[in-house]
Amino acid sequence: MISTGEGPLWLSAIRDAFSCRVAVGETSARANAELVLTTLEYALASRVIVRPVR
């Protein structure tokens, strides 16, 4: 939870396990399943699939 002048703000983030970087993050005024699902949808949409070198 992040305290702001307008009330609490919740952060949902997905971290890349290999690089330890935050791959995607989303904020909302409510901590609910919709926040998590939106974060997952953004993460899947932003994936870059690289074909292996043959």
N, C-alpha and C positions, 0 to 999 in steps of 0.2 A: 504494500500500500504506500502510495506517495501522497503526503498531505499537501493540499493546495489551498489557496484563498477561497476557492469555490467548493471545497469539500474533498473527500478522498478520491484518488484516482488509482485504479488497479492496472498493473502491468502483467501481461502474459507474453513470455519470450521463449523462443526455441533456440538452443545453443547447439552449434555443430560440435559433435563429440571429437572429431579429428583436429580441427583448428582451434577449438575453444572460443570461437567468435559467435556472437549473437547473429543467427541467420535471419530472424524476423522477430518483430515485436509489435504488439498491439495494446492500446490502452482503452479503458472504459470506466464509466462511473460506477459500474456494478461488477462484482466478482461472481460470474455465473458461467454456466456451460457454453453459452453463446460466445463469450469472450474467448474461451479456449478453442472452440470449433472454428471461429473466424481466424485465429492465429494459425491453426493447422491448415486451413484452406489457403491462406496467403503463403505459407511455407511450401505447400505442394505446388502452387501455381508458379512460384519463383525458382523452383528446382531447375538446375541446368544438368541435363543428362549428357554425359560425354561418352562417346563410343570408345571401347577399348582399341588400342593400336594392335593391328594384326601383323 
